[in-house]
């Protein structure tokens, strides 16, 4: 699945559920909520400054690449954000 660059970032009420479903409480503390792009929640790591993009279903992960969100594996998403 890809979500094109026509999506706008909505910064409303934070949705921590997708992050909390995938990381420990200690790991969650290292992220800031940045908003959502469609059905994708955007979290920024406090130290690496990289984004962890998780679908609202808590099971889909995305990387913003070439102007769109491209679905990747959970392992790829976590490796990217932790580097």
Secondary structure, 3 states (H helix, E strand, C coil): CEECCCCCEECCCCCCHHHHHHCCHHHHCCEEEEEEECCEEEEEECCCCCEEEEECCCCCEEEEECCEEEEECHHHHHHHHHC
